[in-house]
Amino acid sequence: MTDTACLYRRRMNGSDNVRGADNQQERLWICGWIAGFVDGEGCFSVPIFRNHKAKLRWQVQPQFVVTQSASSRDVLEELVSIFGCGKECVNRRHDDHREQSALCSVKRLTDLRDVIVPHFEEHQLRTSKSEDFERFVRVLRLMEERKHLTMSGLIEIAEIVETMNRRKPSEVLRILRDQTPTTSQVHR
């Protein structure tokens, strides 16, 4: 277990007082609040992008992200503090809103595996994000098996990613499939 995971477990079990969580009821309330908040404002995503330094020229970067308007950024700082991992920052874009947005993101694989996944396995999401979370966990497990380092594994991950977050068909998946020789091409 990583140091971050140990810190998180101590906080959630009462050794470190999370936001005054000195009893089981308060800890359960905080965990339920986090699950509900993430159901509304969170996202489990797996961007796949070109990286010419990577062996296959593609990189898989799973991430857990929660967004809020910049004026509510203190809530995101609290998430970083509770989880003991991730970063909070302001996104300078305004999109269709009148103020900047802020986000909390966790990208380190060990933090995702040892902190974020166990938290949401124990405190389950209730919206369609629960299905995205399950797919996210499948991708992390494939990465632990180092499947993202093979073309067939990369395609398998891209196929899972295409079903997440109500995405449009993936251009990455088409490109990856075009790069993989078919059986007839291999035997020529």
Secondary structure, 3 states (H helix, E strand, C coil): CCHHHHHHHHHHCCCCCHHHCCCHHHHHHHHHHHHHHHHHHEEEECCEEECCCCCCCEEECCEEEEEEEHHHHHHHHHHHHHHCCCEEEEECCCCCCCCCEEEEEECCHHHHHHHHHHHHHHCCCCCCHHHHHHHHHHHHHHHHCCHHHCHHHHHHHHHHHHCCCCCCCCHHHHHHHHHCCCHHHHCC
